Amino acid sequence: MKVLLLDEPLSALDYKLRKEMQIELKRLQHETGITFIFVTHDQEEALTMSDRIAVMSSGKILQVGSPWDIYDKPAERFVADFIGETNFLTAAISGIGNGKARATLKSGTTIEATVAEGFQPKDNATVVVRPEHAKLTNSKGDLSGTVENVVYFGTDTHIHVQLDSGEDFTVRQQNTRSAGCGFERGDKVGILIGNDAAQVLKD
């Protein structure tokens, strides 16, 4: 069995060339059939390049899985925080069954969240919601707050909200050619959390 170790091989390249080389390296790997071990601190690069990802901290492997598993089903808080942007909310957990739980947030709102098998409820737990899995509204939502900042990235816009509970929350909204995001700094907004958008994490 042949294994090729690549230790941050693209870190010195500019953004556009790095993207091109990611595609080229994936093509070479598929053509040769050689296992690549690709070391990177770039979260997006890890998701793009990998069939399987191992997330490590202090020399310990915390989770191994497909890019989808690592991003959408992080095993614990460190993994969720390290891979991609995310929102962390404090909640009281109850009614666990069939992989679901009721999570009562600081706002008093109760939402449904997925929960890992064997999770034991505590007085407080952490609920994670990815920014693209939430939606802003001008009416009442699962959460409410005030827009603190609006950041345009071309393909999407990140709206940073200060929740009434005092927590921070970011919503990622895909841009269209016909209109802006529709929200400005100082706007009072609601946040809708979709089905299967929230997950209870181990700290």
N, C-alpha and C positions, 0 to 999 in steps of 0.2 A: 504494500500500500504506500502510495506517495502522498506526502503532505507538504504544502508550501505555506510557510509562515510569512505573513505580510504585516509588518509593524508600522502602522500609520503611514503607508506609502504615498498617500495623496495629500498629506497635511500641508505641504509647501506650495501647492498649486492654487491658482486663482479659481473662483467659484465655477465659471463656465467650463474650464478645462477639467476640473475635478469631476464634474457631472459626466463629461464625455468619457473620462477614464474609468469611471464606475461602470458604465455600460460595456466598455471594452474588456475590463477585467471579468465581468460576469460572462461575457461571450467566450473568453479564453477558458474559463473554468468549465463551462458546459462542453466545449469542444475537446478539452484534454481529459476531463473526468477526474482531475486531481482535486483532492480536498484542500480548500484554502482555509487557513485560520487567519482571520482578518482582525487585527487589533486596532481599535479606534475609540476616541473620546467624542466623536461627532455622532450625536444621536440619530440624526436623519440618515447619515451614511450607514450606520449599523442596520437600520430598517431596510434601506435600499439594497444593500449588498448581500444580505444574509438569507440563507434558508433556515438556519437555526442560530439563535443568539444566546450567549451566556452573559448575564449581568453579574459583575463582581464588585465587592466592596471589602476593603481591608484584607485582600487575599482570599476571600470566601465567596463561593458561587451562591448567589441568592435565588436565581431562577434561570432555567434553561427552557427554551421553547421557540416556536415559530415567531416571526415578527408580529403577526396578528395576536398571538397569545401574550407576548410581552407587552404590547401596547394596550390591548383591550381587556386583558385579564391579568394585570400585574399581581404578583403574589403578596407583595407588601409595599409599604409606603415608599421605601427607598427606590424600588424599581419604577413605581408610578411617577415619582419625582424626577428620576434620572432620564427616562425615555419619554420625550415629548413634553408639551406643556399640559398642566392639569390644575384643577381646582380641588382644594381640600376643605371639607366642611366637618365640623364637630356635630355629632348626633348621638342620641340615645337609641339603642337597638332593642327591638322586641319582636315577638311573633315570628320566630324563625321557622321555616318549613319549606321543603321542596326547592331549596336553593335560593329562596327569597327571604327578605326580612323587612319589617317596617322600621324606617329610620325617621325619628323625630328631630328636626333641625332646630337650631337656636331660635329661629323665627317662630317656632311652634307648629310649622307645617310638617305633615307626615308624608313621606314619599316611599315608594317601593324601591328596594335596592337588592342587587344580587349579593350573595354571601357564599364564601367558601365552605365546603363540607367540614363539619367539625368545629366551626367557629362558635366560641362561647361568648354570649353577650356580656358587655361590661357597662359600667355607669356611663362612660363616654367612649365612642369609637370614631374612627375617621372614615368619612364617605368621600369617594373620589368621583368627579365628573369631568370628562374631557371638554375643552371649550367648544368643540364643534358639535357636541351632543346636547347643547343647550340653545335656547332661542329667546331673543329679546322680544318684549311686547310693550305696548303703551298702556295696557290694561293690567289687571291683577294676574300674578303668576305664582309659582311655587315659592319664589323668593322675590324680594323687592329691594331696591336700592337706588343709588344716584350714579350716573355716568361720570367717571373721573377723568377718563382719557379715551381718545379714539385714535388708533394707529393704523394707517393705510399701508398695506404690503403689496399692492398690485393685484395679486390673485384673490386676496381676501383682506378683511379688516378685523382687527382685534379691538373689542370694546371692553374697557376695564371699568368695572362697577364696584363701588363701595356699598356693600350690603347694609341694610338697616341693623343687622346683627353685629356689625363692625368687621366682618370678614371681607376679604377681597375675592372677587369672582371675575373671570375673563370669559367672554363669549367670542367665538370665531365665526365670522359671517362671510360667506363667499360673495365676491363682488359680481355685479352685472354691468354691462356697458351703459344701460339706460338710466341708472340712478345710483346715488351714494348709499351709505349704510342706513340713512334715515334717523340717526341718533347723534346728539351733540353733547359736549361736556355740560353737566348741570341738569340734564334731563332726568326726570323720575321715571324709572322703568320697572317692569316685572320680568322675571326670568322663568321660562318654562323648561322643566327637565323631563325629557321624553322617557318612554318605557325602555327599560334595560340600559338607561344612560348612567345610572348611579351604581356604585359598587362599594361594599364595606371592605376595608383593608385591615390587615394586621399591621400594627405600628412597629 
